[in-house]
Amino acid sequence: MTERRKAERLQASGAAAVQARFGRGIECTVRNMSRDGACLVFVHRQTALPKEFSLTLARESASRPCRIVWQSSYRVGVQFVGEC
């Protein structure tokens, strides 16, 4: 498989929450992360995530706007973007 990432991803294991514009947050775990994006893992299969949302890491107070790049049953790859 050809690596297409521009930035190296580092292994991570931290609690986070996905927050859409309207609605409650959905808890997840950050599996790995780079300056450009992250891989999120959910306890329950996520079929109704919005294409763009904010990601808040438990260890940070600020949220990061994200866009879904790929999605499988329990994992979602996101790219960090300017605005949601």
PDB file of N, CA, C and O in Angstrom:
ATOM      1  N   MET A   1       0.844  -1.177   0.000  1.00  0.00           N
ATOM      2  CA  MET A   1       0.000   0.000   0.000  1.00  0.00           C
ATOM      3  C   MET A   1       0.888   1.238   0.000  1.00  0.00           C
ATOM      4  O   MET A   1       1.880   1.288   0.727  1.00  0.00           O
ATOM      5  N   THR A   2       0.552   2.209  -0.784  1.00  0.00           N
ATOM      6  CA  THR A   2       1.309   3.446  -0.891  1.00  0.00           C
ATOM      7  C   THR A   2       0.873   4.428   0.191  1.00  0.00           C
ATOM      8  O   THR A   2      -0.318   4.670   0.382  1.00  0.00           O
ATOM      9  N   GLU A   3       1.843   4.983   0.889  1.00  0.00           N
ATOM     10  CA  GLU A   3       1.572   5.976   1.925  1.00  0.00           C
ATOM     11  C   GLU A   3       1.266   7.310   1.267  1.00  0.00           C
ATOM     12  O   GLU A   3       2.075   7.818   0.490  1.00  0.00           O
ATOM     13  N   ARG A   4       0.097   7.889   1.571  1.00  0.00           N
ATOM     14  CA  ARG A   4      -0.313   9.153   0.963  1.00  0.00           C
ATOM     15  C   ARG A   4      -0.305  10.310   1.951  1.00  0.00           C
ATOM     16  O   ARG A   4      -0.586  11.445   1.565  1.00  0.00           O
ATOM     17  N   ARG A   5       0.005  10.057   3.191  1.00  0.00           N
ATOM     18  CA  ARG A   5      -0.002  11.130   4.188  1.00  0.00           C
ATOM     19  C   ARG A   5       1.169  12.068   3.978  1.00  0.00           C
ATOM     20  O   ARG A   5       2.272  11.637   3.640  1.00  0.00           O
ATOM     21  N   LYS A   6       0.926  13.344   4.179  1.00  0.00           N
ATOM     22  CA  LYS A   6       1.975  14.352   4.045  1.00  0.00           C
ATOM     23  C   LYS A   6       2.778  14.480   5.333  1.00  0.00           C
ATOM     24  O   LYS A   6       3.957  14.832   5.296  1.00  0.00           O
ATOM     25  N   ALA A   7       2.155  14.199   6.462  1.00  0.00           N
ATOM     26  CA  ALA A   7       2.812  14.335   7.760  1.00  0.00           C
ATOM     27  C   ALA A   7       2.791  12.997   8.496  1.00  0.00           C
ATOM     28  O   ALA A   7       1.830  12.235   8.388  1.00  0.00           O
ATOM     29  N   GLU A   8       3.846  12.723   9.235  1.00  0.00           N
ATOM     30  CA  GLU A   8       3.935  11.481   9.991  1.00  0.00           C
ATOM     31  C   GLU A   8       2.872  11.440  11.086  1.00  0.00           C
ATOM     32  O   GLU A   8       2.651  12.426  11.790  1.00  0.00           O
ATOM     33  N   ARG A   9       2.226  10.299  11.218  1.00  0.00           N
ATOM     34  CA  ARG A   9       1.241  10.119  12.284  1.00  0.00           C
ATOM     35  C   ARG A   9       1.914   9.441  13.457  1.00  0.00           C
ATOM     36  O   ARG A   9       2.687   8.500  13.283  1.00  0.00           O
ATOM     37  N   LEU A  10       1.620   9.919  14.645  1.00  0.00           N
ATOM     38  CA  LEU A  10       2.160   9.351  15.865  1.00  0.00           C
ATOM     39  C   LEU A  10       1.064   8.586  16.589  1.00  0.00           C
ATOM     40  O   LEU A  10      -0.088   9.019  16.626  1.00  0.00           O
ATOM     41  N   GLN A  11       1.430   7.444  17.165  1.00  0.00           N
ATOM     42  CA  GLN A  11       0.466   6.661  17.921  1.00  0.00           C
ATOM     43  C   GLN A  11      -0.033   7.487  19.102  1.00  0.00           C
ATOM     44  O   GLN A  11       0.740   8.189  19.754  1.00  0.00           O
ATOM     45  N   ALA A  12      -1.308   7.394  19.361  1.00  0.00           N
ATOM     46  CA  ALA A  12      -1.917   8.138  20.462  1.00  0.00           C
ATOM     47  C   ALA A  12      -3.033   7.292  21.048  1.00  0.00           C
ATOM     48  O   ALA A  12      -3.564   6.406  20.378  1.00  0.00           O
ATOM     49  N   SER A  13      -3.376   7.551  22.248  1.00  0.00           N
ATOM     50  CA  SER A  13      -4.516   6.896  22.865  1.00  0.00           C
ATOM     51  C   SER A  13      -5.106   7.883  23.858  1.00  0.00           C
ATOM     52  O   SER A  13      -4.771   7.879  25.042  1.00  0.00           O
ATOM     53  N   GLY A  14      -5.982   8.719  23.353  1.00  0.00           N
ATOM     54  CA  GLY A  14      -6.558   9.743  24.195  1.00  0.00           C
ATOM     55  C   GLY A  14      -8.035   9.902  23.959  1.00  0.00           C
ATOM     56  O   GLY A  14      -8.524   9.707  22.846  1.00  0.00           O
ATOM     57  N   ALA A  15      -8.737  10.253  24.999  1.00  0.00           N
ATOM     58  CA  ALA A  15     -10.174  10.473  24.897  1.00  0.00           C
ATOM     59  C   ALA A  15     -10.444  11.768  24.141  1.00  0.00           C
ATOM     60  O   ALA A  15      -9.696  12.740  24.247  1.00  0.00           O
ATOM     61  N   ALA A  16     -11.535  11.755  23.373  1.00  0.00           N
ATOM     62  CA  ALA A  16     -11.937  12.929  22.601  1.00  0.00           C
ATOM     63  C   ALA A  16     -13.444  12.881  22.412  1.00  0.00           C
ATOM     64  O   ALA A  16     -14.097  11.898  22.763  1.00  0.00           O
ATOM     65  N   ALA A  17     -13.985  13.954  21.852  1.00  0.00           N
ATOM     66  CA  ALA A  17     -15.418  14.007  21.553  1.00  0.00           C
ATOM     67  C   ALA A  17     -15.634  14.724  20.242  1.00  0.00           C
ATOM     68  O   ALA A  17     -15.010  15.750  19.967  1.00  0.00           O
ATOM     69  N   VAL A  18     -16.524  14.175  19.434  1.00  0.00           N
ATOM     70  CA  VAL A  18     -16.945  14.770  18.179  1.00  0.00           C
ATOM     71  C   VAL A  18     -18.165  15.623  18.474  1.00  0.00           C
ATOM     72  O   VAL A  18     -19.112  15.154  19.105  1.00  0.00           O
ATOM     73  N   GLN A  19     -18.152  16.858  18.029  1.00  0.00           N
ATOM     74  CA  GLN A  19     -19.271  17.760  18.270  1.00  0.00           C
ATOM     75  C   GLN A  19     -19.734  18.346  16.944  1.00  0.00           C
ATOM     76  O   GLN A  19     -19.001  19.096  16.299  1.00  0.00           O
ATOM     77  N   ALA A  20     -20.955  18.001  16.538  1.00  0.00           N
ATOM     78  CA  ALA A  20     -21.543  18.601  15.344  1.00  0.00           C
ATOM     79  C   ALA A  20     -22.090  19.974  15.724  1.00  0.00           C
ATOM     80  O   ALA A  20     -22.131  20.319  16.905  1.00  0.00           O
ATOM     81  N   ARG A  21     -22.500  20.742  14.755  1.00  0.00           N
ATOM     82  CA  ARG A  21     -23.030  22.091  15.042  1.00  0.00           C
ATOM     83  C   ARG A  21     -24.188  22.041  16.016  1.00  0.00           C
ATOM     84  O   ARG A  21     -24.277  22.864  16.927  1.00  0.00           O
ATOM     85  N   PHE A  22     -25.070  21.084  15.828  1.00  0.00           N
ATOM     86  CA  PHE A  22     -26.223  20.926  16.716  1.00  0.00           C
ATOM     87  C   PHE A  22     -26.247  19.479  17.182  1.00  0.00           C
ATOM     88  O   PHE A  22     -26.056  18.561  16.385  1.00  0.00           O
ATOM     89  N   GLY A  23     -26.478  19.283  18.444  1.00  0.00           N
ATOM     90  CA  GLY A  23     -26.529  17.925  18.977  1.00  0.00           C
ATOM     91  C   GLY A  23     -25.487  17.714  20.052  1.00  0.00           C
ATOM     92  O   GLY A  23     -24.647  18.574  20.316  1.00  0.00           O
ATOM     93  N   ARG A  24     -25.564  16.559  20.658  1.00  0.00           N
ATOM     94  CA  ARG A  24     -24.636  16.258  21.754  1.00  0.00           C
ATOM     95  C   ARG A  24     -23.354  15.647  21.215  1.00  0.00           C
ATOM     96  O   ARG A  24     -23.316  15.153  20.088  1.00  0.00           O
ATOM     97  N   GLY A  25     -22.312  15.684  22.021  1.00  0.00           N
ATOM     98  CA  GLY A  25     -21.026  15.144  21.611  1.00  0.00           C
ATOM     99  C   GLY A  25     -21.037  13.625  21.572  1.00  0.00           C
ATOM    100  O   GLY A  25     -21.789  12.983  22.304  1.00  0.00           O
ATOM    101  N   ILE A  26     -20.204  13.058  20.721  1.00  0.00           N
ATOM    102  CA  ILE A  26     -20.047  11.616  20.612  1.00  0.00           C
ATOM    103  C   ILE A  26     -18.626  11.282  21.041  1.00  0.00           C
ATOM    104  O   ILE A  26     -17.664  11.751  20.432  1.00  0.00           O
ATOM    105  N   GLU A  27     -18.492  10.476  22.082  1.00  0.00           N
ATOM    106  CA  GLU A  27     -17.179  10.134  22.605  1.00  0.00           C
ATOM    107  C   GLU A  27     -16.445   9.196  21.663  1.00  0.00           C
ATOM    108  O   GLU A  27     -17.050   8.341  21.016  1.00  0.00           O
ATOM    109  N   CYS A  28     -15.118   9.371  21.597  1.00  0.00           N
ATOM    110  CA  CYS A  28     -14.277   8.511  20.770  1.00  0.00           C
ATOM    111  C   CYS A  28     -12.872   8.489  21.366  1.00  0.00           C
ATOM    112  O   CYS A  28     -12.596   9.164  22.358  1.00  0.00           O
ATOM    113  N   THR A  29     -11.992   7.707  20.751  1.00  0.00           N
ATOM    114  CA  THR A  29     -10.589   7.649  21.132  1.00  0.00           C
ATOM    115  C   THR A  29      -9.754   8.008  19.916  1.00  0.00           C
ATOM    116  O   THR A  29     -10.041   7.559  18.806  1.00  0.00           O
ATOM    117  N   VAL A  30      -8.727   8.812  20.120  1.00  0.00           N
ATOM    118  CA  VAL A  30      -7.802   9.146  19.040  1.00  0.00           C
ATOM    119  C   VAL A  30      -6.763   8.038  18.981  1.00  0.00           C
ATOM    120  O   VAL A  30      -6.007   7.841  19.932  1.00  0.00           O
ATOM    121  N   ARG A  31      -6.721   7.312  17.863  1.00  0.00           N
ATOM    122  CA  ARG A  31      -5.781   6.189  17.718  1.00  0.00           C
ATOM    123  C   ARG A  31      -4.404   6.683  17.300  1.00  0.00           C
ATOM    124  O   ARG A  31      -3.391   6.246  17.848  1.00  0.00           O
ATOM    125  N   ASN A  32      -4.363   7.593  16.328  1.00  0.00           N
ATOM    126  CA  ASN A  32      -3.115   8.230  15.940  1.00  0.00           C
ATOM    127  C   ASN A  32      -3.429   9.617  15.408  1.00  0.00           C
ATOM    128  O   ASN A  32      -4.565   9.915  15.038  1.00  0.00           O
ATOM    129  N   MET A  33      -2.395  10.466  15.374  1.00  0.00           N
ATOM    130  CA  MET A  33      -2.646  11.853  14.993  1.00  0.00           C
ATOM    131  C   MET A  33      -1.376  12.459  14.395  1.00  0.00           C
ATOM    132  O   MET A  33      -0.260  12.091  14.763  1.00  0.00           O
ATOM    133  N   SER A  34      -1.572  13.387  13.473  1.00  0.00           N
ATOM    134  CA  SER A  34      -0.475  14.172  12.908  1.00  0.00           C
ATOM    135  C   SER A  34      -0.905  15.628  12.948  1.00  0.00           C
ATOM    136  O   SER A  34      -1.969  15.954  13.473  1.00  0.00           O
ATOM    137  N   ARG A  35      -0.084  16.496  12.396  1.00  0.00           N
ATOM    138  CA  ARG A  35      -0.477  17.910  12.355  1.00  0.00           C
ATOM    139  C   ARG A  35      -1.640  18.128  11.388  1.00  0.00           C
ATOM    140  O   ARG A  35      -2.347  19.131  11.490  1.00  0.00           O
ATOM    141  N   ASP A  36      -1.845  17.187  10.440  1.00  0.00           N
ATOM    142  CA  ASP A  36      -2.879  17.338   9.412  1.00  0.00           C
ATOM    143  C   ASP A  36      -4.177  16.596   9.679  1.00  0.00           C
ATOM    144  O   ASP A  36      -5.204  16.942   9.095  1.00  0.00           O
ATOM    145  N   GLY A  37      -4.166  15.575  10.552  1.00  0.00           N
ATOM    146  CA  GLY A  37      -5.379  14.790  10.760  1.00  0.00           C
ATOM    147  C   GLY A  37      -5.217  13.733  11.838  1.00  0.00           C
ATOM    148  O   GLY A  37      -4.228  13.708  12.571  1.00  0.00           O
ATOM    149  N   ALA A  38      -6.227  12.853  11.918  1.00  0.00           N
ATOM    150  CA  ALA A  38      -6.227  11.837  12.972  1.00  0.00           C
ATOM    151  C   ALA A  38      -7.094  10.651  12.565  1.00  0.00           C
ATOM    152  O   ALA A  38      -7.917  10.740  11.654  1.00  0.00           O
ATOM    153  N   CYS A  39      -6.886   9.545  13.263  1.00  0.00           N
ATOM    154  CA  CYS A  39      -7.745   8.372  13.136  1.00  0.00           C
ATOM    155  C   CYS A  39      -8.522   8.252  14.441  1.00  0.00           C
ATOM    156  O   CYS A  39      -7.930   8.152  15.516  1.00  0.00           O
ATOM    157  N   LEU A  40      -9.841   8.263  14.346  1.00  0.00           N
ATOM    158  CA  LEU A  40     -10.706   8.185  15.517  1.00  0.00           C
ATOM    159  C   LEU A  40     -11.340   6.798  15.581  1.00  0.00           C
ATOM    160  O   LEU A  40     -11.697   6.221  14.554  1.00  0.00           O
ATOM    161  N   VAL A  41     -11.476   6.274  16.790  1.00  0.00           N
ATOM    162  CA  VAL A  41     -12.111   4.977  17.002  1.00  0.00           C
ATOM    163  C   VAL A  41     -13.319   5.191  17.917  1.00  0.00           C
ATOM    164  O   VAL A  41     -13.219   5.849  18.953  1.00  0.00           O
ATOM    165  N   PHE A  42     -14.454   4.627  17.520  1.00  0.00           N
ATOM    166  CA  PHE A  42     -15.697   4.755  18.279  1.00  0.00           C
ATOM    167  C   PHE A  42     -16.075   3.420  18.899  1.00  0.00           C
ATOM    168  O   PHE A  42     -15.786   2.366  18.333  1.00  0.00           O
ATOM    169  N   VAL A  43     -16.718   3.459  20.056  1.00  0.00           N
ATOM    170  CA  VAL A  43     -17.182   2.244  20.725  1.00  0.00           C
ATOM    171  C   VAL A  43     -18.309   1.616  19.918  1.00  0.00           C
ATOM    172  O   VAL A  43     -18.372   0.395  19.778  1.00  0.00           O
ATOM    173  N   HIS A  44     -19.191   2.444  19.392  1.00  0.00           N
ATOM    174  CA  HIS A  44     -20.326   1.970  18.605  1.00  0.00           C
ATOM    175  C   HIS A  44     -20.134   2.373  17.148  1.00  0.00           C
ATOM    176  O   HIS A  44     -19.523   3.401  16.859  1.00  0.00           O
ATOM    177  N   ARG A  45     -20.640   1.586  16.261  1.00  0.00           N
ATOM    178  CA  ARG A  45     -20.551   1.878  14.825  1.00  0.00           C
ATOM    179  C   ARG A  45     -21.199   3.235  14.531  1.00  0.00           C
ATOM    180  O   ARG A  45     -22.315   3.506  14.974  1.00  0.00           O
ATOM    181  N   GLN A  46     -20.493   4.076  13.788  1.00  0.00           N
ATOM    182  CA  GLN A  46     -20.978   5.425  13.490  1.00  0.00           C
ATOM    183  C   GLN A  46     -21.401   5.505  12.028  1.00  0.00           C
ATOM    184  O   GLN A  46     -20.559   5.450  11.132  1.00  0.00           O
ATOM    185  N   THR A  47     -22.674   5.633  11.792  1.00  0.00           N
ATOM    186  CA  THR A  47     -23.150   5.737  10.422  1.00  0.00           C
ATOM    187  C   THR A  47     -23.688   7.125  10.107  1.00  0.00           C
ATOM    188  O   THR A  47     -23.874   7.459   8.937  1.00  0.00           O
ATOM    189  N   ALA A  48     -23.939   7.933  11.117  1.00  0.00           N
ATOM    190  CA  ALA A  48     -24.592   9.222  10.894  1.00  0.00           C
ATOM    191  C   ALA A  48     -23.728  10.418  11.299  1.00  0.00           C
ATOM    192  O   ALA A  48     -24.254  11.439  11.741  1.00  0.00           O
ATOM    193  N   LEU A  49     -22.425  10.298  11.155  1.00  0.00           N
ATOM    194  CA  LEU A  49     -21.576  11.447  11.460  1.00  0.00           C
ATOM    195  C   LEU A  49     -21.684  12.472  10.336  1.00  0.00           C
ATOM    196  O   LEU A  49     -21.772  12.106   9.164  1.00  0.00           O
ATOM    197  N   PRO A  50     -21.679  13.752  10.692  1.00  0.00           N
ATOM    198  CA  PRO A  50     -21.666  14.773   9.635  1.00  0.00           C
ATOM    199  C   PRO A  50     -20.309  14.766   8.932  1.00  0.00           C
ATOM    200  O   PRO A  50     -19.327  14.286   9.497  1.00  0.00           O
ATOM    201  N   LYS A  51     -20.242  15.284   7.725  1.00  0.00           N
ATOM    202  CA  LYS A  51     -18.984  15.306   6.974  1.00  0.00           C
ATOM    203  C   LYS A  51     -17.963  16.236   7.608  1.00  0.00           C
ATOM    204  O   LYS A  51     -16.757  16.021   7.486  1.00  0.00           O
ATOM    205  N   GLU A  52     -18.449  17.269   8.285  1.00  0.00           N
ATOM    206  CA  GLU A  52     -17.577  18.201   8.985  1.00  0.00           C
ATOM    207  C   GLU A  52     -18.069  18.382  10.413  1.00  0.00           C
ATOM    208  O   GLU A  52     -19.272  18.458  10.663  1.00  0.00           O
ATOM    209  N   PHE A  53     -17.127  18.449  11.345  1.00  0.00           N
ATOM    210  CA  PHE A  53     -17.469  18.584  12.761  1.00  0.00           C
ATOM    211  C   PHE A  53     -16.255  19.113  13.516  1.00  0.00           C
ATOM    212  O   PHE A  53     -15.184  19.294  12.935  1.00  0.00           O
ATOM    213  N   SER A  54     -16.425  19.356  14.796  1.00  0.00           N
ATOM    214  CA  SER A  54     -15.325  19.780  15.656  1.00  0.00           C
ATOM    215  C   SER A  54     -14.890  18.605  16.520  1.00  0.00           C
ATOM    216  O   SER A  54     -15.722  17.840  17.006  1.00  0.00           O
ATOM    217  N   LEU A  55     -13.585  18.467  16.706  1.00  0.00           N
ATOM    218  CA  LEU A  55     -13.019  17.423  17.553  1.00  0.00           C
ATOM    219  C   LEU A  55     -12.385  18.086  18.762  1.00  0.00           C
ATOM    220  O   LEU A  55     -11.529  18.960  18.620  1.00  0.00           O
ATOM    221  N   THR A  56     -12.802  17.675  19.947  1.00  0.00           N
ATOM    222  CA  THR A  56     -12.229  18.203  21.181  1.00  0.00           C
ATOM    223  C   THR A  56     -11.490  17.087  21.895  1.00  0.00           C
ATOM    224  O   THR A  56     -12.085  16.072  22.257  1.00  0.00           O
ATOM    225  N   LEU A  57     -10.194  17.274  22.098  1.00  0.00           N
ATOM    226  CA  LEU A  57      -9.393  16.307  22.835  1.00  0.00           C
ATOM    227  C   LEU A  57      -9.561  16.568  24.319  1.00  0.00           C
ATOM    228  O   LEU A  57      -9.646  17.719  24.748  1.00  0.00           O
ATOM    229  N   ALA A  58      -9.609  15.499  25.102  1.00  0.00           N
ATOM    230  CA  ALA A  58      -9.818  15.633  26.540  1.00  0.00           C
ATOM    231  C   ALA A  58      -8.711  16.454  27.197  1.00  0.00           C
ATOM    232  O   ALA A  58      -8.961  17.172  28.165  1.00  0.00           O
ATOM    233  N   ARG A  59      -7.505  16.353  26.682  1.00  0.00           N
ATOM    234  CA  ARG A  59      -6.374  17.072  27.296  1.00  0.00           C
ATOM    235  C   ARG A  59      -6.235  18.516  26.815  1.00  0.00           C
ATOM    236  O   ARG A  59      -5.362  19.242  27.291  1.00  0.00           O
ATOM    237  N   GLU A  60      -7.088  18.941  25.876  1.00  0.00           N
ATOM    238  CA  GLU A  60      -7.048  20.309  25.355  1.00  0.00           C
ATOM    239  C   GLU A  60      -8.412  20.961  25.539  1.00  0.00           C
ATOM    240  O   GLU A  60      -9.438  20.282  25.513  1.00  0.00           O
ATOM    241  N   SER A  61      -8.424  22.249  25.720  1.00  0.00           N
ATOM    242  CA  SER A  61      -9.710  22.935  25.874  1.00  0.00           C
ATOM    243  C   SER A  61     -10.267  23.404  24.532  1.00  0.00           C
ATOM    244  O   SER A  61     -11.479  23.564  24.390  1.00  0.00           O
ATOM    245  N   ALA A  62      -9.403  23.625  23.555  1.00  0.00           N
ATOM    246  CA  ALA A  62      -9.846  24.094  22.243  1.00  0.00           C
ATOM    247  C   ALA A  62     -10.267  22.922  21.361  1.00  0.00           C
ATOM    248  O   ALA A  62      -9.767  21.808  21.517  1.00  0.00           O
ATOM    249  N   SER A  63     -11.179  23.177  20.447  1.00  0.00           N
ATOM    250  CA  SER A  63     -11.595  22.140  19.502  1.00  0.00           C
ATOM    251  C   SER A  63     -10.957  22.399  18.146  1.00  0.00           C
ATOM    252  O   SER A  63     -10.543  23.518  17.841  1.00  0.00           O
ATOM    253  N   ARG A  64     -10.885  21.345  17.336  1.00  0.00           N
ATOM    254  CA  ARG A  64     -10.297  21.435  16.000  1.00  0.00           C
ATOM    255  C   ARG A  64     -11.356  21.104  14.957  1.00  0.00           C
ATOM    256  O   ARG A  64     -11.988  20.051  15.040  1.00  0.00           O
ATOM    257  N   PRO A  65     -11.559  21.971  13.986  1.00  0.00           N
ATOM    258  CA  PRO A  65     -12.488  21.653  12.902  1.00  0.00           C
ATOM    259  C   PRO A  65     -11.921  20.508  12.060  1.00  0.00           C
ATOM    260  O   PRO A  65     -10.731  20.488  11.745  1.00  0.00           O
ATOM    261  N   CYS A  66     -12.788  19.552  11.698  1.00  0.00           N
ATOM    262  CA  CYS A  66     -12.364  18.366  10.953  1.00  0.00           C
ATOM    263  C   CYS A  66     -13.296  18.080   9.791  1.00  0.00           C
ATOM    264  O   CYS A  66     -14.446  18.519   9.760  1.00  0.00           O
ATOM    265  N   ARG A  67     -12.761  17.329   8.834  1.00  0.00           N
ATOM    266  CA  ARG A  67     -13.536  16.830   7.696  1.00  0.00           C
ATOM    267  C   ARG A  67     -13.236  15.336   7.575  1.00  0.00           C
ATOM    268  O   ARG A  67     -12.076  14.930   7.660  1.00  0.00           O
ATOM    269  N   ILE A  68     -14.271  14.514   7.377  1.00  0.00           N
ATOM    270  CA  ILE A  68     -14.067  13.074   7.211  1.00  0.00           C
ATOM    271  C   ILE A  68     -13.409  12.815   5.861  1.00  0.00           C
ATOM    272  O   ILE A  68     -13.856  13.315   4.829  1.00  0.00           O
ATOM    273  N   VAL A  69     -12.326  12.015   5.887  1.00  0.00           N
ATOM    274  CA  VAL A  69     -11.612  11.637   4.682  1.00  0.00           C
ATOM    275  C   VAL A  69     -11.965  10.196   4.305  1.00  0.00           C
ATOM    276  O   VAL A  69     -12.122   9.881   3.125  1.00  0.00           O
ATOM    277  N   TRP A  70     -12.088   9.333   5.297  1.00  0.00           N
ATOM    278  CA  TRP A  70     -12.502   7.951   5.081  1.00  0.00           C
ATOM    279  C   TRP A  70     -13.233   7.458   6.326  1.00  0.00           C
ATOM    280  O   TRP A  70     -13.093   8.027   7.409  1.00  0.00           O
ATOM    281  N   GLN A  71     -14.011   6.398   6.157  1.00  0.00           N
ATOM    282  CA  GLN A  71     -14.793   5.875   7.277  1.00  0.00           C
ATOM    283  C   GLN A  71     -15.001   4.382   7.091  1.00  0.00           C
ATOM    284  O   GLN A  71     -15.345   3.925   6.001  1.00  0.00           O
ATOM    285  N   SER A  72     -14.790   3.624   8.160  1.00  0.00           N
ATOM    286  CA  SER A  72     -15.148   2.210   8.201  1.00  0.00           C
ATOM    287  C   SER A  72     -16.047   2.035   9.415  1.00  0.00           C
ATOM    288  O   SER A  72     -16.403   3.023  10.058  1.00  0.00           O
ATOM    289  N   SER A  73     -16.414   0.832   9.739  1.00  0.00           N
ATOM    290  CA  SER A  73     -17.441   0.626  10.765  1.00  0.00           C
ATOM    291  C   SER A  73     -17.173   1.344  12.091  1.00  0.00           C
ATOM    292  O   SER A  73     -18.051   2.054  12.581  1.00  0.00           O
ATOM    293  N   TYR A  74     -16.001   1.182  12.677  1.00  0.00           N
ATOM    294  CA  TYR A  74     -15.718   1.784  13.974  1.00  0.00           C
ATOM    295  C   TYR A  74     -14.621   2.847  13.923  1.00  0.00           C
ATOM    296  O   TYR A  74     -14.330   3.477  14.939  1.00  0.00           O
ATOM    297  N   ARG A  75     -14.020   3.050  12.773  1.00  0.00           N
ATOM    298  CA  ARG A  75     -12.927   4.004  12.621  1.00  0.00           C
ATOM    299  C   ARG A  75     -13.274   5.080  11.603  1.00  0.00           C
ATOM    300  O   ARG A  75     -13.991   4.843  10.630  1.00  0.00           O
ATOM    301  N   VAL A  76     -12.734   6.284  11.862  1.00  0.00           N
ATOM    302  CA  VAL A  76     -12.956   7.408  10.960  1.00  0.00           C
ATOM    303  C   VAL A  76     -11.627   8.160  10.826  1.00  0.00           C
ATOM    304  O   VAL A  76     -10.996   8.500  11.827  1.00  0.00           O
ATOM    305  N   GLY A  77     -11.215   8.413   9.596  1.00  0.00           N
ATOM    306  CA  GLY A  77     -10.037   9.225   9.335  1.00  0.00           C
ATOM    307  C   GLY A  77     -10.486  10.645   9.058  1.00  0.00           C
ATOM    308  O   GLY A  77     -11.367  10.878   8.231  1.00  0.00           O
ATOM    309  N   VAL A  78      -9.871  11.599   9.757  1.00  0.00           N
ATOM    310  CA  VAL A  78     -10.250  12.998   9.577  1.00  0.00           C
ATOM    311  C   VAL A  78      -9.052  13.848   9.192  1.00  0.00           C
ATOM    312  O   VAL A  78      -7.909  13.542   9.531  1.00  0.00           O
ATOM    313  N   GLN A  79      -9.343  14.920   8.477  1.00  0.00           N
ATOM    314  CA  GLN A  79      -8.368  15.928   8.129  1.00  0.00           C
ATOM    315  C   GLN A  79      -8.727  17.179   8.898  1.00  0.00           C
ATOM    316  O   GLN A  79      -9.895  17.568   8.929  1.00  0.00           O
ATOM    317  N   PHE A  80      -7.742  17.823   9.524  1.00  0.00           N
ATOM    318  CA  PHE A  80      -7.994  19.085  10.204  1.00  0.00           C
ATOM    319  C   PHE A  80      -8.136  20.178   9.148  1.00  0.00           C
ATOM    320  O   PHE A  80      -7.332  20.262   8.220  1.00  0.00           O
ATOM    321  N   VAL A  81      -9.165  21.015   9.296  1.00  0.00           N
ATOM    322  CA  VAL A  81      -9.444  22.080   8.329  1.00  0.00           C
ATOM    323  C   VAL A  81      -9.587  23.410   9.041  1.00  0.00           C
ATOM    324  O   VAL A  81      -9.579  23.467  10.271  1.00  0.00           O
ATOM    325  N   GLY A  82      -9.719  24.482   8.271  1.00  0.00           N
ATOM    326  CA  GLY A  82      -9.817  25.818   8.843  1.00  0.00           C
ATOM    327  C   GLY A  82     -11.090  26.070   9.619  1.00  0.00           C
ATOM    328  O   GLY A  82     -11.027  26.498  10.772  1.00  0.00           O
ATOM    329  N   GLU A  83     -12.232  25.820   9.029  1.00  0.00           N
ATOM    330  CA  GLU A  83     -13.528  26.097   9.666  1.00  0.00           C
ATOM    331  C   GLU A  83     -14.507  24.988   9.383  1.00  0.00           C
ATOM    332  O   GLU A  83     -14.470  24.377   8.315  1.00  0.00           O
ATOM    333  N   CYS A  84     -15.395  24.717  10.340  1.00  0.00           N
ATOM    334  CA  CYS A  84     -16.473  23.738  10.129  1.00  0.00           C
ATOM    335  C   CYS A  84     -17.700  24.455   9.670  1.00  0.00           C
ATOM    336  O   CYS A  84     -18.731  23.825   9.432  1.00  0.00           O
TER     337      CYS A  84
END
